[in-house]
Amino acid sequence: MFFSVVIPTYNRKPILEKCLKALEQQQFDAGAIAGYEVVVVDDGSTDGTVDWLQANASTFPHVCLFQQDHQGPAAARNLGVEKASGDTIIFIDSDLVVTEVFLQAHAEGLQSGQPSAVSRQPSKQTQSPSSASPASPAAPPACPTPHTPHPTPLFTYGRVINTANFDDPTAEPYKITDFSAAYFATGNVAIARIWLEKAGLFDTCFQLYGWEDLELGVRLKELGLTLIKCPDAVGYHWHPPFALDQLPNLIDKEIERGKMGVLFYQKHPTWNVRMMIQMTWLHRVLWGVLSLGGRLNERTMAPFLQWLIDQGKPQLALEVARIFLNWYNVQGVYEAYADMQQRR
């Protein structure tokens, strides 16, 4: 298989550099992976990302750069798939730093789901980092003939570990808060491109924050694709340590996520989607009670949150802030739903 790692990016130059450097250090069995490319789609960045990538093209020989006006990650990922050369697509975010065996782990996961995987054990001849240089780009395999059967309907989902350690993101241990029950999330997933095309790629109506990947996941599930967990394909998701000045942006994202959640429900009006987007009486009561009807908010809780931060516990402060962030999300969902009903 030939991998195309598709990465949408918007104003994330410092961490994007770490992301791309890690992808240049991949070590893998050439019998399992024919080669790989890194398809970076700049979504209208204003922080000099494009100029920096063009000036450092020789540092990142696997990178293919494409640009678009700011349209959101759904449109950026679609463009990345369109421009990709590989038969297998890996989606990651531009703030994810992966290990050297990232591609190999996804390849082994995909092969493990093939019908003949039990009788075909690929030999591991991976070279150590000390004795080998990063793999060079290779030509993708020839397109299948019309008589070639579709690949097995499956995809792999790697582990994502959240970290605020910019200097050494891969030093972060796995935490219970890193667990995800999502079926299809583009933070770390590998899938044959034919299934993406068959499902119809991402819906570009999702222009605000949230849900575009899980909505595609619903369509992939309808096609019968099996999720294979791939914990050895580890990505470290970097974000800056929580601080109070981040709250306005976090609140805006929760409100946007509520609006996009209603769009998700419009496309798939099921109870399962209602649970996912928190559009149920249970969520309304839960976060209403925990936030005292919105009285516990970014203003009233600011002193306590700052105290936690000063005690060296910014992650705990963020988890506490999620009480009122979820309240904003639920409010956004119901306001967007009411607007939708009124328009109808």
N, C-alpha and C positions, 0 to 999 in steps of 0.2 A: 504494500500500500504506500501511497505517497500522501503525506500530510500537508495540508494548508492550514496554518494557524492564523485565524482571522481575529484581528484586534481593532475594535473601534477606539478612538481616543479623542479627548477634548480637554485641552489645557491641563495636561498631566505630565509635562516634559520631565521633571526630576525623577519620578518613579517609573516613567516609561523607559528611561535609560536603563534602570536596573532590570526591568522586565525583559527588554531586548537582549541585554548582555547575558542573562540567564539562558535565553533561548539559543544563543550562539554557542553555548557550552554543552549541547546535548550529546549524549553517548548512547548508542543503540546498536542492536544487532542488524547488520545489513541484510540478513536473510528475512527479517520481519518487516523492515521499513526500507523502501527504495530511496527515500530522500524526503526533504521537507522544505517548505518556504514559510515565510512569516508575512502575511498580508496585513499591513497597517493602513487603516482608513482614517484619515484626519477629518474630523467632523467640524471643520471651520475654526480650529484653534486660533487664539490670539496671543499665545505666549511664546511664539517663535518655534513651535514644534517642527513645522515643515522645514524651515531654514536650517534648523539643527540637524534634522535627519539627512537632508541633502548634503550638508557640509561634512557629515560623518558616514557617508554611504559605504566607504571601504571598511569601516569598523563593523558594519552589520551586513555581510554579504548575502544573508538569507532574506533580507527585508525587501519587500516590494511595496512602495508607497503610492497610495491613491488619495485623492482629496475630494471633498464635497462641501457645499455650503452647510451651515449648521441645521441639520434636520433630525437629529436624535440617533440613538444607537440602533434602532430597528432598521432604518434606511442605511446606516453605515455598515451593518452586518450583511444586509442584502447585497450591497455593492461589493463587499469583500468576497462573498460567495460567487458573485458573477465574475469577478476578476481572478478568482483562485484557479490554479492549475491542477490541484490534487483531487483524487477520488474520495478522500476522507477529510472532513473539515473538523478542526478543533477550535472551539470558541473559548477565549479567555478575555478578561478585562485588562485594560492597560495599567492597572495598579496591582497586578498579580506577578509575583516572583516565583518561578518554578525551580525544581531540583533538576539535576543533570539526567536523571532517568525518567523524566516526565513523559517524553514521547514513547519510550520503550514500555512504560507501564500501561499507557493507553493502548498501544499495539497488542500487548499480551492480553489485556482485557477484552479487546475486540475479537482476538483469535479464540479466546476461551469460549465464546458464545457460538462459534461456528460448529456445524454438525460433526465435522471430522476432527475436532480439536483433541479428543481423547486419544486418537490413534496417531495424531501428528504433533509431537512435542518438539517445538523449534529449539535448536541448540543455541545456547547463550554464549556468544563469542564477543560480548561487549568489551571494548578496550577500556582500560582505566584512564582517568583524566591525565595521569602523569606520563602515559606512553602514547597518547593519541591526541591529535588535534580535532576540533569540532568537525563534524561531517560536512562535506561540501554539498551544495545543491545538486540534485540529480533530476534528470528529466522524468516527468510523471509517466506512469505506465500508459500504454496505448488504450484508447477508449474501447470499451467492450463492444463486441459485435452484437447485432440484434438478437442472436441466439444465446448470448451469455445470460444466465439467470441473475435475478436481483440478488444482492448480498443479503445475508440474514437480517431480518428486521430487529435491530438492536442498536444500542448506543452505550457508551461508557460515561460515567459521571465520577470525576475525581474529587479528592478531598480538598476543601478550602479552609485554611487556618487564618483567622483574623489576627493582625498584628499592628502595633503602633511603633515598632522598632524599625526606623528607616535605615539605620546604619547596617543592621544585620537581621533582615526580616525573617530569614530561614531559621533563626535560633528560637523562634516562638514555639512552645509546646502546644499540642492539641488540647482544647478545652471543651467542656460540656456545652458551652455556648456556641461552639463552632458546628455543632450537629445540624444537619439540614435534612428535612424529609421531602424536599422538592423533587418532583419527577424529572423536570428538564429545566436546568438553570444554566445560563451561558457564562457563568463565572469560570467553569472548568468542565467542558463536555466535548466528547468526540463522537462523530456520526458520519456515516457514508453520505456524500452529498446528494445521492439519488433520492434519499428519503426526505431531505430538506426540500428538494424540488417537487417531489410528489405531494408534500404537505402544503406547499405554497409559500415557503419562506416566511419572513416576519411581516406582520401587518404594520405598515408605516403610519396608520392612524394613531398608533401609540407614540406620540411625539413628546409627551411629558414623562415624568419619572415613573417607572415600574410596569410590570406585568407582561411586557411584550414577549419575553422568553417563555413564561409559563403558559401564555395563551397558545403559542406554537406547540408547546408540550401537549396540550389537550388534543390538538389535531394529530400529533404524532402518536399519541396513545390510541386514537381512533383507528390509525393504520395498523395497530397491533405491535408497535415496537416495544421491546423489552429493555428495561434499564438494568445495566450491570454496574454495580458499585466498584470503583477502582481506587481504593484508598492509597495505593502506592504512587498514583499520579497526583502528587501534592503541589498545591499552589498556595502561596502566602499572600493574603489580601491585605495590602497596607492601607492604613488610614491614619491621619494625624491624631495624636492623643486628644481626647475630648476636652473642650474648653467652652465656657459659657458663650463666647462670641460665635460659636457654631450653631446655636439654637435657632436663630431666625431662618437659616438655610435648611436645617433639619425639619422645622415646622412646615416650611414651604414644600419640601419634598413629600411629607406625609399628606398634605392636602392634595398635591398632584397625584400621589399614589391612589388616593381615594377617587379622584376623577377618572383615572385610567382603570381603576378597578371596576367602575360602573360600565365603562366601555367593554371590558372583559366579560362582564355579566350579560351585556347586550348580545354579544356574540355567542355566549354559551350560558343560557339561563337555567343553570342547574343548582341544586342545593350545595354541591361540592364547591362550586365557584363562589357561592355566597359565603361559605365558611372561609374560603381562602382570602377573600377581600374584606372580611369582617362585617358583612352586611346582614347581621342577624340580631335578634333581640338579646341573645346571650352576650355578644360583644358590646352591645350598647349599654347593657346593665353593668357588665364587668368593668369596663373602663370608666363608666360614669360613676360607679361606686368608688373605685380605687382613686380616682382623681377628684372625688367629692364634687361631682357635677362640673368639673373644670376649674374648681377653686384652687386645686393644686396645679400650678402651671409654671411657665418659665419665669414669671415674676415672683410669685410667692415662694417657690422652691429654690430660687437662685442662691440665697445664703447657704443653705444646706449642701447644694451641689458644689458650690465653691469650697466649702469646708472639706468635702470628700476629695476634691482635686488637690487641695493644699496638703492633705494627708497622704498624697501619693497614690490615690485610688481613682484615677480618671475613668477607668472602665466601669467600675461600680457606679460612679456618678452617672454615666451614660445609661446603664441599665435602670437606674432609678428614674431618670428622665423619660424613659420609654413609657412610663405610666401616662404622662400627659401627652407624649407624642402619639401614642395609640389613640388617645381621646381625640386629638386633632384629626387623625386618620379616619376614625369612625364618623366624626362630624362631616368631614369632606365627602365620604361615601354617600351619606344620606342627603347632603345638600346637592350633590351631583345627580343622585337618583331622582330627587324632587324636580330638578331642572329638566331632566329627561322626560319625566311624566308630564310636566307642563308643556313642553314642546310638542309632545304627542297629542 
